[in-house]
Amino acid sequence: MHSLREVAVRNNIAAVDEAVGDAADFAIKRLGMTLEPKQEEVLRVDGRRVIFNCSRQWGKSTVAAVKAVHRAYTKPNTLVLIASPGERQSLGMVRKAAGMVAALGLEVRGDGGKDPSVLLPNGSSIVGLPADEGRVRGFAASMLLIDEASRMTDTMYHALRPMLAVADGDLWLMSTPCGKTGFFYETWAYGGDYWHRISVPVTESTRISARFIEEERAVMGPMKFEQEYMCSFVDLGGELFGRDVVERALADDEEDWDFQ
């Protein structure tokens, strides 16, 4: 049985749902946030499969937390999962989400499970998953947000995807590149037309000064800077042959191959 306060809060949420708008409107009007143009663009995307490739310190974790809270707030009795290569990162995103829930005037509490979580009065919850493939099975979610996806293992990624099956849920991948390997690169380069791709190099951000950008360019060198700040998938010397060399070799005319 729910308390009168909980019932009142649920009714209030139901009453404002139609006026909430998309996640960008939600961030601006309900959370009082000031968004960069690219952040607003990302939050207005309404796609099942979204991958955004962004500069360091662009604010992707905050954007992801807004998306999670918007989904949970507007869709009663739904589960939103947040995953990352490290538990500390997942916990940080759940804490961001909890702060946004508090800003809405709602009580912040967990769902009673072992994983960090936020339970909303409408029955929806946001759960941060551990970076352990053996401990993430069993969930069924309407949305999965993967932060720092380029650093997550393919094994973990393949363990997470089935959690969206029953609800035909949404999947968002967010990261700075990390070479031409792994599911993040493969999805960006070869994932097909049903993925909505968004690239946000540091030059499209107002958060970082031009002076700092030039300093980073000088310290890192061109290739590392291209990866960390300009959204480029580059081979940084960890492989004997670069990915482009291998792909060109595989694309050679097969008629030249001798199988005798």
C-alpha positions as CSV (number, residue, x, y, z in Angstrom):
1,M,0.0,0.0,0.0
2,H,1.3,3.4,-0.9
3,S,1.3,6.5,1.3
4,L,-0.9,9.5,0.4
5,R,2.3,11.4,-0.3
6,E,3.5,8.7,-2.8
7,V,0.1,8.6,-4.5
8,A,0.1,12.4,-4.8
9,V,3.6,12.4,-6.3
10,R,2.6,9.7,-8.8
11,N,-0.5,11.6,-9.8
12,N,1.6,14.8,-10.2
13,I,4.1,13.0,-12.4
14,A,1.2,11.6,-14.5
15,A,-0.2,15.1,-14.8
16,V,3.0,16.7,-16.1
17,D,4.1,13.9,-18.4
18,E,2.5,15.4,-21.5
19,A,4.2,18.8,-20.7
20,V,7.7,17.4,-20.1
21,G,8.7,17.3,-23.8
22,D,11.9,15.6,-25.0
23,A,15.0,15.1,-22.9
24,A,16.4,18.5,-23.9
25,D,13.3,20.4,-22.8
26,F,13.3,18.3,-19.6
27,A,16.9,19.4,-18.9
28,I,16.3,23.0,-19.6
29,K,12.8,23.5,-18.1
30,R,12.7,20.9,-15.3
31,L,16.4,20.7,-14.2
32,G,17.4,24.3,-15.0
33,M,20.4,23.3,-17.1
34,T,22.1,25.3,-19.7
35,L,23.0,23.1,-22.7
36,E,25.5,23.5,-25.4
37,P,24.0,23.3,-28.9
38,K,25.4,19.8,-29.5
39,Q,24.2,18.6,-26.1
40,E,20.8,19.8,-26.9
41,E,21.0,18.1,-30.3
42,V,21.9,14.8,-28.6
43,L,19.1,15.0,-26.1
44,R,16.5,15.7,-28.8
45,V,17.4,12.4,-30.6
46,D,14.7,9.9,-30.3
47,G,16.3,6.8,-31.6
48,R,16.6,3.1,-30.6
49,R,20.2,2.9,-31.5
50,V,22.4,5.9,-30.9
51,I,26.2,6.1,-30.8
52,F,28.0,9.3,-30.1
53,N,31.7,9.8,-30.4
54,C,32.9,12.7,-28.4
55,S,35.8,14.7,-27.1
56,R,37.1,14.3,-23.6
57,Q,35.4,16.5,-21.0
58,W,32.4,17.2,-23.4
59,G,29.9,16.3,-20.7
60,K,28.7,12.9,-22.1
61,S,28.1,11.4,-18.6
62,T,25.9,14.3,-17.6
63,V,24.0,14.1,-20.9
64,A,23.5,10.3,-20.4
65,A,22.3,10.9,-16.8
66,V,19.7,13.4,-18.1
67,K,18.5,10.8,-20.7
68,A,18.2,8.2,-18.0
69,V,16.2,10.4,-15.6
70,H,14.0,11.6,-18.4
71,R,13.2,8.0,-19.5
72,A,12.5,6.9,-15.9
73,Y,10.5,10.0,-15.1
74,T,8.2,9.8,-18.1
75,K,7.8,6.1,-18.4
76,P,6.4,4.5,-15.2
77,N,7.6,1.0,-14.1
78,T,10.6,1.0,-16.5
79,L,14.2,0.0,-15.8
80,V,17.1,2.1,-17.2
81,L,20.5,0.5,-17.0
82,I,23.9,2.3,-16.9
83,A,27.0,0.4,-17.7
84,S,30.7,1.3,-18.0
85,P,34.1,-0.4,-17.9
86,G,34.4,0.5,-14.2
87,E,32.0,0.3,-11.2
88,R,33.2,3.7,-10.1
89,Q,32.1,5.3,-13.4
90,S,28.7,3.6,-13.2
91,L,28.3,4.8,-9.6
92,G,29.2,8.3,-10.6
93,M,26.5,8.4,-13.3
94,V,23.9,7.1,-10.8
95,R,24.9,9.8,-8.4
96,K,24.4,12.4,-11.2
97,A,21.0,10.9,-11.8
98,A,20.2,11.0,-8.1
99,G,21.0,14.7,-8.0
100,M,18.7,15.3,-10.9
101,V,15.9,13.4,-9.2
102,A,16.4,15.5,-6.1
103,A,16.2,18.7,-8.3
104,L,12.8,17.5,-9.4
105,G,11.6,17.6,-5.8
106,L,11.4,13.8,-5.5
107,E,12.7,11.7,-2.7
108,V,16.0,10.0,-3.5
109,R,16.2,6.4,-2.5
110,G,17.6,3.1,-3.9
111,D,15.6,0.1,-5.0
112,G,17.0,-2.1,-2.3
113,G,19.3,-4.1,-4.5
114,K,23.1,-4.5,-4.2
115,D,23.9,-2.3,-7.2
116,P,23.8,1.5,-7.0
117,S,20.3,2.6,-8.0
118,V,17.6,5.3,-7.9
119,L,14.0,4.4,-7.5
120,L,11.4,6.9,-8.6
121,P,7.8,7.2,-7.1
122,N,6.3,6.0,-10.4
123,G,8.0,2.6,-10.0
124,S,10.8,3.3,-12.5
125,S,14.4,2.8,-11.5
126,I,17.9,3.6,-12.7
127,V,20.6,1.0,-11.9
128,G,24.3,1.2,-12.3
129,L,25.8,-2.1,-13.3
130,P,29.1,-3.6,-12.1
131,A,31.9,-4.2,-14.6
132,D,31.6,-7.9,-14.2
133,E,30.0,-10.0,-17.0
134,G,29.1,-12.7,-14.4
135,R,27.0,-10.3,-12.3
136,V,24.9,-8.5,-14.8
137,R,22.6,-11.2,-16.1
138,G,18.9,-11.3,-15.3
139,F,17.9,-7.7,-15.9
140,A,15.2,-6.7,-18.5
141,A,15.4,-3.0,-19.4
142,S,13.8,-0.4,-21.6
143,M,17.0,1.5,-22.0
144,L,20.7,0.7,-21.8
145,L,23.4,3.5,-21.6
146,I,27.0,2.4,-22.0
147,D,29.6,5.0,-21.0
148,E,33.2,4.9,-22.2
149,A,32.1,2.1,-24.5
150,S,35.4,2.0,-26.4
151,R,37.0,0.8,-23.2
152,M,34.5,-2.0,-22.5
153,T,35.2,-5.5,-23.5
154,D,33.2,-7.2,-26.3
155,T,32.3,-10.0,-23.9
156,M,30.6,-7.5,-21.5
157,Y,28.8,-5.8,-24.4
158,H,27.4,-9.1,-25.7
159,A,26.3,-10.0,-22.2
160,L,24.4,-6.7,-21.8
161,R,22.5,-6.5,-25.2
162,P,20.0,-9.3,-24.4
163,M,18.6,-7.3,-21.5
164,L,16.8,-5.2,-24.1
165,A,15.1,-8.1,-25.8
166,V,11.7,-8.2,-24.1
167,A,11.1,-4.5,-24.1
168,D,12.8,-4.0,-27.5
169,G,14.7,-1.3,-25.6
170,D,16.9,1.5,-26.6
171,L,20.7,1.3,-26.7
172,W,23.0,4.3,-26.5
173,L,26.8,4.0,-26.8
174,M,29.0,6.9,-25.7
175,S,32.7,7.2,-25.8
176,T,36.0,8.8,-26.8
177,P,37.7,6.5,-29.4
178,C,40.3,4.0,-28.4
179,G,41.9,2.7,-31.6
180,K,40.3,0.7,-34.4
181,T,39.3,-2.3,-32.4
182,G,36.3,-3.4,-30.3
183,F,32.6,-3.1,-30.7
184,F,32.5,0.7,-30.4
185,Y,34.7,1.1,-33.4
186,E,33.0,-1.7,-35.3
187,T,29.6,-0.1,-34.6
188,W,30.7,3.3,-35.7
189,A,32.4,2.2,-38.9
190,Y,30.2,-0.8,-39.9
191,G,27.1,-0.8,-37.7
192,G,24.7,0.0,-40.5
193,D,22.0,2.7,-41.2
194,Y,19.9,1.9,-38.1
195,W,22.5,3.5,-35.9
196,H,22.2,7.3,-35.4
197,R,25.8,8.6,-35.3
198,I,26.8,11.9,-33.6
199,S,30.4,13.2,-33.5
200,V,31.4,16.0,-31.1
201,P,35.1,17.1,-31.5
202,V,36.4,19.6,-29.0
203,T,36.2,22.4,-31.5
204,E,32.4,22.2,-31.2
205,S,32.4,22.6,-27.4
206,T,32.3,25.9,-25.5
207,R,33.4,24.2,-22.3
208,I,37.2,24.1,-23.1
209,S,39.3,27.1,-23.9
210,A,41.2,27.5,-27.1
211,R,44.4,28.0,-25.0
212,F,44.0,24.7,-23.3
213,I,43.2,22.9,-26.6
214,E,46.5,24.2,-28.1
215,E,48.4,23.2,-25.0
216,E,47.0,19.7,-25.2
217,R,47.8,19.4,-28.9
218,A,51.5,20.4,-28.2
219,V,51.8,18.0,-25.3
220,M,50.1,14.9,-26.7
221,G,51.3,15.1,-30.3
222,P,49.0,15.0,-33.3
223,M,47.8,11.3,-33.3
224,K,46.9,11.2,-29.6
225,F,45.3,14.6,-29.7
226,E,43.2,13.4,-32.7
227,Q,41.9,10.5,-30.7
228,E,41.3,12.2,-27.4
229,Y,39.8,15.5,-28.6
230,M,38.9,15.2,-32.3
231,C,37.0,11.9,-32.3
232,S,39.4,10.1,-34.7
233,F,39.9,6.4,-34.6
234,V,43.7,6.1,-35.0
235,D,46.3,3.3,-34.6
236,L,48.7,4.5,-31.9
237,G,51.4,1.9,-32.6
238,G,50.2,-1.0,-30.5
239,E,49.8,-3.3,-33.5
240,L,52.3,-4.6,-36.0
241,F,50.0,-3.6,-38.9
242,G,47.5,-0.8,-38.7
243,R,43.8,-1.6,-39.2
244,D,43.7,0.2,-42.5
245,V,46.6,-1.8,-43.8
246,V,44.9,-5.1,-42.9
247,E,41.6,-4.0,-44.4
248,R,43.2,-3.0,-47.7
249,A,45.0,-6.3,-47.9
250,L,41.8,-8.2,-47.3
251,A,40.1,-6.2,-50.0
252,D,42.6,-7.2,-52.7
253,D,41.3,-8.9,-55.7
254,E,40.7,-12.6,-54.7
255,E,41.5,-13.7,-58.2
256,D,45.2,-13.1,-57.4
257,W,45.1,-15.7,-54.6
258,D,46.5,-19.1,-55.4
259,F,44.8,-21.9,-53.5
260,Q,46.5,-24.8,-55.4
